[in-house]
Amino acid sequence: MKIFITGGTGFIGQPIVRIFAAHGHKVLLLSRAPKKYANSFNGKHVQFLKGDLSHIYSIKNKIENFRPDVILHLAWEGVLDYRSPENSVKNLKNSLDFLLFAVSISCKKIVCAGSGLEYGTLMGRVNERTEVHPSNVFEAAKTALHDVGKEIAKKNGVQFVWARIFHSYGPGQRPAALIPYLVRCLKDGTPPTIKNPKTAHDYIYVDDVASAFAKIVLKKNLKSDAYNIGSGRLASAGEIAAIVQNGKALGHSPKKGAGRYTDISKIKKELGWQPLVDIERGIKKTIAYYI
């Protein structure tokens, strides 16, 4: 299979690309700095195309010549400032323009990365049938991309799949995130400062996210157009800190209503996917990477 990917050099993109390459699929990656990532992937199955979403039509011929079977859109610029109105509007515009471009070439399937944050302030268990409630500009931009992208694809006879990622973590995550911060504290021997230790999220290891995307991209005749990717359980900031410091959780896990987590029964049933790395093992693997 031939797969064209945006955001393939990012935190989540790199392990996805490695899965495709390991199974012999041909991958074309859009990147502003191909030389920087030239040694990130082994083998002959990964090619780079220099460019960015704001000038996608200038390289249209090269993408058409690649003739992708699937387009995987992961890119979302400015992760460190993802909630700013300017950044969200810019990403929404670039992504919508890209989807219009994607349906203009002979590609029959588009997979886009959404976010579990689209559910906004909802707590407890959610699933793909739960109505989203965006509460800030980033969540609204992602929701708009899903809604408009779905209609663009439908009008052009292209299959459109939306995958909402919950709180992914692991090697390569942005340094300001909770787990890399806690690992730095462990490495430096300094006590961490956690403002809200009871705050809980659905944490999913990055390799499990990658395997879910691989199944969504490679599976033919998908039954659904939306999947949630999470662990199906909650972990609090305090629990995470205890695992980093002691190698295992101390005390009780948060109650199911203390945060938002996803029901993963749909993706398990339809794609045969389930997370393989639990939170304790995932954190140990992350600590090993950084230390």
N, C-alpha and C positions, 0 to 999 in steps of 0.2 A: 504494500500500500504506500502511496505517496501522501505526505502530510506537510502542509505549510503552517508554520507556527509563528505567532507574535508573542513576545515575552518569554521565549524559550531559554533565555540565558538568566532568568530570574530565579528566585528562591524555590518556587514550585516548578518552574519550567524545566530546570536542568535535570532533575530526576525523571521527569516525564520523557524528555528526549532520550535519556539513557535507556529507558525501557524499550522505546521504539527501535533504537539503533541495535540493541541487543537481540531483537527478534527479526532483524533484517529489513525493517521498513525504511524507506527513503524519506529523509527529513530535510526540509529547507527552512532555515531560521532567518527571520528578519532581525537585523541588529545594526545599531549605529556604529558599533566598534567590533567588527568581526575578529580582528587580530587579537583583541584582548581575551577572547574566549576560544581562540583557535585550538588550544590544548585542553579544553575542558571536556571534550568528547573524543573517545577513541573510535577508530574504525572509519570506513569509507562511506558510511550511510548518512552522515550529517554534512550538509552544505550550508554555507552562509550567504546571505544576500544583504549587502550594505544598503541601509535606508531607514526610514521611519514612517509612522502612520500619517504624518502631516504632508508627506510627498509620495504617497503610495502609487499614484497614477504614473509617476515618472519611471517606475520599474514594473509596470503592468506586463510588458512583453516577457520579461524574465520569469515572472510568476506563471503566466499563461503557458510558457514553454515547458515549465516544470510539470504542468497538468496535475495539480493536487487532487486527490480523491476526497480529502477532508481538510478543512481549514480549522485550526485551533487558535482561538483568540484569547490569550492570557494577559496581554499587555495592559497596564494601567500605570501611567507615569506618576512619579512623585509620591511614593508610598509614605514617606516621612511627613508629608503635608497633605494626606489624602482627604482630609475633611474641609480643606479650604474651598470656598465657592469657586474661585478662579480655576483651581486645579481640577475640580469635579466637572465643571462646564467644559474645560478644554478636553478632558478625557472622553466625556460623552460625545462631543462633536467629532473628535477624531475616530472614535469607535463606530459611530453611526455612518460616517463617511466610508470607513473601512468595510462595513457590512454591505453598503451599496456597491462598493467595488467587488466584494467577494461574490455577490450574486451575479455580477456582470461577466464572470468567467465561468468556465464549464466545471464548476465544483458543485456537488450535490448534497454536501453535508457541512454544516458549520456548528462547532461546539464553542461555547463562550463560558468564561469563568465569571460566576456571580459570587455573592457573599452571603453568609448567614446573618450578617448585620442588616440585611434587607427587612428582617422581621422586626426591626426597631426595638421598641420597649417591651415586646411580648416576652413573658417568662414561662418556664415550664417546657413541656415537650411540644415541638412543632414538627410538621411534616410538609410534604410538597403540596398538600391541599390547603394548608393554613394560609390565610390571606396575609400578605406582607403589609407592614406598617412602617414605612421609612420615617425616621425622626430627625434626619439631618440631610445636608445637601449630598454627601457621598452616597448614602443609602437611596436617596431619591434618584440620583444619577444612574446607579446600578439598576434600579427598578425600571427607569425609563428606557435604558438600553435593552433590557429584557423585553419589555412590552413592544417597543417599536421594532426591534430586531426580529422578533417573532413574526410580526406582520410583514416586514420586508421579505423575509424568507418565504413565507406562505404565498405571497403574491407572485414570487418567482419560481415556485415549485422546488424549493430547496429545504432539506430537513434542517431544523434548528433545534439545538439542545442546550439547555441552560443548566450549569452545575454550580450550586451554591456551596462554597467552601466555608466551614466553620473555623474555629481558631487553630490554624495550622502552626506547627512548631518543628524545630529540628535543626540540623547543621545548616548554616548559611542564613539563618533568620536575621532580620535587622537587629542591630545591637541594642536598640532602645526597648525591645520587647521584654516581657517579664522574665522568661527563662534565661536568655542570654545575660540579662542583668544579674540574676541570681547566681549564675555560673561565674561571672566576674567577681562577685562578692566572695564566693567560695574560693576562687583561685587567689584572691588578694588577702583572704583571711579577715574580711571586714563584715560586720553584721548588716544584713539587708534591711532596708526600710520599706515596709509594705503598708500603705495607707488603709487599704480595705481588704484585710485577709479573708473575709467571708465572700468576697466577690467571686462568682463561679462561672466558668465557661465550659463549652464542649471542645476539648483539646484533641486534635488529630495529628498524628505524626506525618511529616511531609512525604515519606515514602508510601504511606497508605493513601494519601491524597493522589500521588502520582499513579498508583496502580488503579485507582478508581477512574481517573481520567483516561488511562489507557484502555480500560474496558469500554468506556463510553465512546471513545473515538473509533475503536476497532470493531465494535459490535454492529452487525448489520441488522436492519429491521427492528430498531428499538421500539419498545411499546409506548414509551413516554417521552416528553420533551423537556422534563425537568427532573433533576436528582439533587438530593442533599448529600453532602459528603462530610461526615463527622464520626465521632466515636460512639455516639449514642449514650454518653454518660457525662456527668458534671465533675469538674475538679476545681476546688477553690484555690485562690492565690496562696492561702496558708498551707493547704495540702501540698501544692507544688513546691513551696519553700521547704517543707519538711522532707520531701523526697530528694531535693537537691542536697540538703544538708546531711541527711541520714541514710539515703538510699531507699527509703520506704516511707509510706504515709504514716503519720501519727494521728491518733484520734479518729473521728468519724468523718466520712465524706459528706459534702453538703446535701441537704434534702433536695429532692427533685424539683421543688418549686423555687429554689434559691437562685436559679439562673436559667439560661435558655440552652436546651440541647435538642438534637434532632432524632427523630425516629428513623432508623436506617433500614427498616424492614423492606421498603420498596426497592432500594438499590441491591439489597441482598437477594431478594426474590427474582428480580428481573435480570440482574447482571452477574449474580453469583459472587458479589464482592462483599467483603467484610474486613474491618481493620485487623491487622495481624500484630501490631505493636501496641501494647498497653502503655499507660502513662508512666509507670515506673521504669520499664525497659526503654521507652523512648527518651526519657530524661537521662538515663545512664548513657545512652548512645550519644546524646547531645553533649553531655559533659566530656565524654571521651574525645569528641571532635574538637572542642574548644581548648581542652587541657592537654 
